[in-house]
Amino acid sequence: MKIITKLWIGLGVLIILSPIGIILPEHFKAGSAWGEWGADEMQKLVGYVPQGLKKLSDLWNAPMPDYAFKGWEEKGLHYLSFAYIVSAIVGILIIILVVFGIGKLLAKKDD
């Protein structure tokens, strides 16, 4: 089996497993996924918001906040799992396009 085929299979497995980030915290009643806290949730968890997080928290707004489509936040775990998978696919496609674009630019410079 070619290495590129193994890569695509590995990425496919990771895409399918991506909802584990919301399934496990839901199953163990642990709140949100570890490390995905915003400034407001950080304030609740530790009692303060680090200065760097405060300064940078308004710099970027995600196109799909919490990896869910607008209005799906309260629809349940199945909908959120599907949104996680779609988010993973979209993210991988964007990364592939950017990498290929940079590769094309660099390849033209060498010619």
mmCIF file of the C-alpha atoms, coordinates in Angstrom:
data_MODEL
# 
_entry.id   MODEL 
# 
loop_
_atom_site.group_PDB 
_atom_site.id 
_atom_site.type_symbol 
_atom_site.label_atom_id 
_atom_site.label_alt_id 
_atom_site.label_comp_id 
_atom_site.label_asym_id 
_atom_site.label_entity_id 
_atom_site.label_seq_id 
_atom_site.pdbx_PDB_ins_code 
_atom_site.Cartn_x 
_atom_site.Cartn_y 
_atom_site.Cartn_z 
_atom_site.occupancy 
_atom_site.B_iso_or_equiv 
_atom_site.pdbx_formal_charge 
_atom_site.auth_seq_id 
_atom_site.auth_comp_id 
_atom_site.auth_asym_id 
_atom_site.auth_atom_id 
_atom_site.pdbx_PDB_model_num 
ATOM 1   C CA . MET A 1 1   ? 0.000   0.000  0.000   1.00 0.00 ? 1   MET A CA 1 
ATOM 2   C CA . LYS A 1 2   ? 1.357   3.413  -0.970  1.00 0.00 ? 2   LYS A CA 1 
ATOM 3   C CA . ILE A 1 3   ? 2.275   5.911  1.734   1.00 0.00 ? 3   ILE A CA 1 
ATOM 4   C CA . ILE A 1 4   ? -0.207  8.462  0.357   1.00 0.00 ? 4   ILE A CA 1 
ATOM 5   C CA . THR A 1 5   ? -3.018  5.898  0.670   1.00 0.00 ? 5   THR A CA 1 
ATOM 6   C CA . LYS A 1 6   ? -2.029  5.293  4.289   1.00 0.00 ? 6   LYS A CA 1 
ATOM 7   C CA . LEU A 1 7   ? -2.077  9.057  4.872   1.00 0.00 ? 7   LEU A CA 1 
ATOM 8   C CA . TRP A 1 8   ? -5.620  9.411  3.480   1.00 0.00 ? 8   TRP A CA 1 
ATOM 9   C CA . ILE A 1 9   ? -6.832  6.429  5.514   1.00 0.00 ? 9   ILE A CA 1 
ATOM 10  C CA . GLY A 1 10  ? -5.276  7.947  8.644   1.00 0.00 ? 10  GLY A CA 1 
ATOM 11  C CA . LEU A 1 11  ? -6.910  11.312 7.965   1.00 0.00 ? 11  LEU A CA 1 
ATOM 12  C CA . GLY A 1 12  ? -10.250 9.584  7.384   1.00 0.00 ? 12  GLY A CA 1 
ATOM 13  C CA . VAL A 1 13  ? -9.980  7.776  10.715  1.00 0.00 ? 13  VAL A CA 1 
ATOM 14  C CA . LEU A 1 14  ? -9.122  11.044 12.491  1.00 0.00 ? 14  LEU A CA 1 
ATOM 15  C CA . ILE A 1 15  ? -12.106 12.766 10.860  1.00 0.00 ? 15  ILE A CA 1 
ATOM 16  C CA . ILE A 1 16  ? -14.443 10.008 12.038  1.00 0.00 ? 16  ILE A CA 1 
ATOM 17  C CA . LEU A 1 17  ? -12.951 10.131 15.555  1.00 0.00 ? 17  LEU A CA 1 
ATOM 18  C CA . SER A 1 18  ? -13.124 13.930 15.855  1.00 0.00 ? 18  SER A CA 1 
ATOM 19  C CA . PRO A 1 19  ? -16.466 13.942 17.760  1.00 0.00 ? 19  PRO A CA 1 
ATOM 20  C CA . ILE A 1 20  ? -14.721 12.188 20.666  1.00 0.00 ? 20  ILE A CA 1 
ATOM 21  C CA . GLY A 1 21  ? -13.812 15.724 21.814  1.00 0.00 ? 21  GLY A CA 1 
ATOM 22  C CA . ILE A 1 22  ? -17.457 16.354 22.676  1.00 0.00 ? 22  ILE A CA 1 
ATOM 23  C CA . ILE A 1 23  ? -18.648 12.809 23.370  1.00 0.00 ? 23  ILE A CA 1 
ATOM 24  C CA . LEU A 1 24  ? -16.214 12.059 26.224  1.00 0.00 ? 24  LEU A CA 1 
ATOM 25  C CA . PRO A 1 25  ? -16.774 15.306 28.166  1.00 0.00 ? 25  PRO A CA 1 
ATOM 26  C CA . GLU A 1 26  ? -20.540 14.811 27.725  1.00 0.00 ? 26  GLU A CA 1 
ATOM 27  C CA . HIS A 1 27  ? -20.314 11.193 28.895  1.00 0.00 ? 27  HIS A CA 1 
ATOM 28  C CA . PHE A 1 28  ? -18.270 12.056 31.993  1.00 0.00 ? 28  PHE A CA 1 
ATOM 29  C CA . LYS A 1 29  ? -20.226 15.275 32.721  1.00 0.00 ? 29  LYS A CA 1 
ATOM 30  C CA . ALA A 1 30  ? -16.960 17.215 32.472  1.00 0.00 ? 30  ALA A CA 1 
ATOM 31  C CA . GLY A 1 31  ? -18.273 20.328 30.723  1.00 0.00 ? 31  GLY A CA 1 
ATOM 32  C CA . SER A 1 32  ? -16.533 21.369 27.537  1.00 0.00 ? 32  SER A CA 1 
ATOM 33  C CA . ALA A 1 33  ? -13.560 19.736 25.872  1.00 0.00 ? 33  ALA A CA 1 
ATOM 34  C CA . TRP A 1 34  ? -10.282 20.290 27.697  1.00 0.00 ? 34  TRP A CA 1 
ATOM 35  C CA . GLY A 1 35  ? -8.324  23.308 26.469  1.00 0.00 ? 35  GLY A CA 1 
ATOM 36  C CA . GLU A 1 36  ? -11.092 24.778 24.311  1.00 0.00 ? 36  GLU A CA 1 
ATOM 37  C CA . TRP A 1 37  ? -12.107 27.425 26.801  1.00 0.00 ? 37  TRP A CA 1 
ATOM 38  C CA . GLY A 1 38  ? -12.934 30.992 25.904  1.00 0.00 ? 38  GLY A CA 1 
ATOM 39  C CA . ALA A 1 39  ? -12.228 33.941 28.174  1.00 0.00 ? 39  ALA A CA 1 
ATOM 40  C CA . ASP A 1 40  ? -15.625 33.680 29.895  1.00 0.00 ? 40  ASP A CA 1 
ATOM 41  C CA . GLU A 1 41  ? -15.222 29.980 30.656  1.00 0.00 ? 41  GLU A CA 1 
ATOM 42  C CA . MET A 1 42  ? -11.639 30.543 31.849  1.00 0.00 ? 42  MET A CA 1 
ATOM 43  C CA . GLN A 1 43  ? -12.982 33.141 34.290  1.00 0.00 ? 43  GLN A CA 1 
ATOM 44  C CA . LYS A 1 44  ? -15.422 30.560 35.685  1.00 0.00 ? 44  LYS A CA 1 
ATOM 45  C CA . LEU A 1 45  ? -12.824 27.770 35.900  1.00 0.00 ? 45  LEU A CA 1 
ATOM 46  C CA . VAL A 1 46  ? -9.851  29.536 37.482  1.00 0.00 ? 46  VAL A CA 1 
ATOM 47  C CA . GLY A 1 47  ? -11.219 32.867 38.657  1.00 0.00 ? 47  GLY A CA 1 
ATOM 48  C CA . TYR A 1 48  ? -9.263  35.124 36.306  1.00 0.00 ? 48  TYR A CA 1 
ATOM 49  C CA . VAL A 1 49  ? -8.420  35.553 32.640  1.00 0.00 ? 49  VAL A CA 1 
ATOM 50  C CA . PRO A 1 50  ? -4.738  35.666 31.651  1.00 0.00 ? 50  PRO A CA 1 
ATOM 51  C CA . GLN A 1 51  ? -3.742  39.004 30.085  1.00 0.00 ? 51  GLN A CA 1 
ATOM 52  C CA . GLY A 1 52  ? -2.629  37.423 26.803  1.00 0.00 ? 52  GLY A CA 1 
ATOM 53  C CA . LEU A 1 53  ? -5.954  35.614 26.418  1.00 0.00 ? 53  LEU A CA 1 
ATOM 54  C CA . LYS A 1 54  ? -7.853  38.790 27.239  1.00 0.00 ? 54  LYS A CA 1 
ATOM 55  C CA . LYS A 1 55  ? -5.874  40.752 24.662  1.00 0.00 ? 55  LYS A CA 1 
ATOM 56  C CA . LEU A 1 56  ? -6.171  38.188 21.860  1.00 0.00 ? 56  LEU A CA 1 
ATOM 57  C CA . SER A 1 57  ? -9.688  36.847 22.476  1.00 0.00 ? 57  SER A CA 1 
ATOM 58  C CA . ASP A 1 58  ? -11.352 39.408 20.192  1.00 0.00 ? 58  ASP A CA 1 
ATOM 59  C CA . LEU A 1 59  ? -8.739  39.108 17.448  1.00 0.00 ? 59  LEU A CA 1 
ATOM 60  C CA . TRP A 1 60  ? -10.382 36.143 15.693  1.00 0.00 ? 60  TRP A CA 1 
ATOM 61  C CA . ASN A 1 61  ? -13.963 34.934 15.449  1.00 0.00 ? 61  ASN A CA 1 
ATOM 62  C CA . ALA A 1 62  ? -14.305 31.399 14.151  1.00 0.00 ? 62  ALA A CA 1 
ATOM 63  C CA . PRO A 1 63  ? -16.528 30.802 11.110  1.00 0.00 ? 63  PRO A CA 1 
ATOM 64  C CA . MET A 1 64  ? -18.098 27.856 12.974  1.00 0.00 ? 64  MET A CA 1 
ATOM 65  C CA . PRO A 1 65  ? -17.981 28.730 16.689  1.00 0.00 ? 65  PRO A CA 1 
ATOM 66  C CA . ASP A 1 66  ? -17.852 25.588 18.856  1.00 0.00 ? 66  ASP A CA 1 
ATOM 67  C CA . TYR A 1 67  ? -17.606 23.551 15.619  1.00 0.00 ? 67  TYR A CA 1 
ATOM 68  C CA . ALA A 1 68  ? -21.383 23.759 15.172  1.00 0.00 ? 68  ALA A CA 1 
ATOM 69  C CA . PHE A 1 69  ? -23.688 25.307 12.619  1.00 0.00 ? 69  PHE A CA 1 
ATOM 70  C CA . LYS A 1 70  ? -25.732 28.282 13.720  1.00 0.00 ? 70  LYS A CA 1 
ATOM 71  C CA . GLY A 1 71  ? -28.751 27.079 15.714  1.00 0.00 ? 71  GLY A CA 1 
ATOM 72  C CA . TRP A 1 72  ? -27.397 23.550 16.244  1.00 0.00 ? 72  TRP A CA 1 
ATOM 73  C CA . GLU A 1 73  ? -25.855 24.180 19.672  1.00 0.00 ? 73  GLU A CA 1 
ATOM 74  C CA . GLU A 1 74  ? -28.929 22.867 21.513  1.00 0.00 ? 74  GLU A CA 1 
ATOM 75  C CA . LYS A 1 75  ? -29.976 20.095 19.082  1.00 0.00 ? 75  LYS A CA 1 
ATOM 76  C CA . GLY A 1 76  ? -28.078 17.302 20.765  1.00 0.00 ? 76  GLY A CA 1 
ATOM 77  C CA . LEU A 1 77  ? -24.979 15.197 20.546  1.00 0.00 ? 77  LEU A CA 1 
ATOM 78  C CA . HIS A 1 78  ? -25.750 13.557 17.185  1.00 0.00 ? 78  HIS A CA 1 
ATOM 79  C CA . TYR A 1 79  ? -26.047 16.926 15.441  1.00 0.00 ? 79  TYR A CA 1 
ATOM 80  C CA . LEU A 1 80  ? -22.916 18.237 17.139  1.00 0.00 ? 80  LEU A CA 1 
ATOM 81  C CA . SER A 1 81  ? -20.990 15.087 16.190  1.00 0.00 ? 81  SER A CA 1 
ATOM 82  C CA . PHE A 1 82  ? -21.992 15.556 12.555  1.00 0.00 ? 82  PHE A CA 1 
ATOM 83  C CA . ALA A 1 83  ? -20.936 19.231 12.736  1.00 0.00 ? 83  ALA A CA 1 
ATOM 84  C CA . TYR A 1 84  ? -17.539 18.168 14.180  1.00 0.00 ? 84  TYR A CA 1 
ATOM 85  C CA . ILE A 1 85  ? -17.007 15.807 11.235  1.00 0.00 ? 85  ILE A CA 1 
ATOM 86  C CA . VAL A 1 86  ? -17.977 18.520 8.717   1.00 0.00 ? 86  VAL A CA 1 
ATOM 87  C CA . SER A 1 87  ? -15.666 20.956 10.503  1.00 0.00 ? 87  SER A CA 1 
ATOM 88  C CA . ALA A 1 88  ? -12.787 18.461 10.296  1.00 0.00 ? 88  ALA A CA 1 
ATOM 89  C CA . ILE A 1 89  ? -13.362 17.901 6.582   1.00 0.00 ? 89  ILE A CA 1 
ATOM 90  C CA . VAL A 1 90  ? -13.549 21.634 5.861   1.00 0.00 ? 90  VAL A CA 1 
ATOM 91  C CA . GLY A 1 91  ? -10.427 22.306 7.934   1.00 0.00 ? 91  GLY A CA 1 
ATOM 92  C CA . ILE A 1 92  ? -8.440  19.604 6.155   1.00 0.00 ? 92  ILE A CA 1 
ATOM 93  C CA . LEU A 1 93  ? -9.580  20.853 2.740   1.00 0.00 ? 93  LEU A CA 1 
ATOM 94  C CA . ILE A 1 94  ? -8.527  24.412 3.594   1.00 0.00 ? 94  ILE A CA 1 
ATOM 95  C CA . ILE A 1 95  ? -5.117  23.216 4.788   1.00 0.00 ? 95  ILE A CA 1 
ATOM 96  C CA . ILE A 1 96  ? -4.628  21.138 1.621   1.00 0.00 ? 96  ILE A CA 1 
ATOM 97  C CA . LEU A 1 97  ? -5.537  24.096 -0.602  1.00 0.00 ? 97  LEU A CA 1 
ATOM 98  C CA . VAL A 1 98  ? -3.186  26.434 1.262   1.00 0.00 ? 98  VAL A CA 1 
ATOM 99  C CA . VAL A 1 99  ? -0.295  23.952 1.181   1.00 0.00 ? 99  VAL A CA 1 
ATOM 100 C CA . PHE A 1 100 ? -0.773  23.244 -2.530  1.00 0.00 ? 100 PHE A CA 1 
ATOM 101 C CA . GLY A 1 101 ? -1.043  26.985 -3.216  1.00 0.00 ? 101 GLY A CA 1 
ATOM 102 C CA . ILE A 1 102 ? 2.183   27.712 -1.355  1.00 0.00 ? 102 ILE A CA 1 
ATOM 103 C CA . GLY A 1 103 ? 3.826   24.764 -3.130  1.00 0.00 ? 103 GLY A CA 1 
ATOM 104 C CA . LYS A 1 104 ? 2.806   26.152 -6.537  1.00 0.00 ? 104 LYS A CA 1 
ATOM 105 C CA . LEU A 1 105 ? 4.155   29.598 -5.643  1.00 0.00 ? 105 LEU A CA 1 
ATOM 106 C CA . LEU A 1 106 ? 7.472   28.195 -4.423  1.00 0.00 ? 106 LEU A CA 1 
ATOM 107 C CA . ALA A 1 107 ? 7.805   25.860 -7.416  1.00 0.00 ? 107 ALA A CA 1 
ATOM 108 C CA . LYS A 1 108 ? 7.349   28.793 -9.825  1.00 0.00 ? 108 LYS A CA 1 
ATOM 109 C CA . LYS A 1 109 ? 10.046  30.819 -8.041  1.00 0.00 ? 109 LYS A CA 1 
ATOM 110 C CA . ASP A 1 110 ? 12.605  28.032 -8.558  1.00 0.00 ? 110 ASP A CA 1 
ATOM 111 C CA . ASP A 1 111 ? 11.930  27.799 -12.336 1.00 0.00 ? 111 ASP A CA 1 
# 
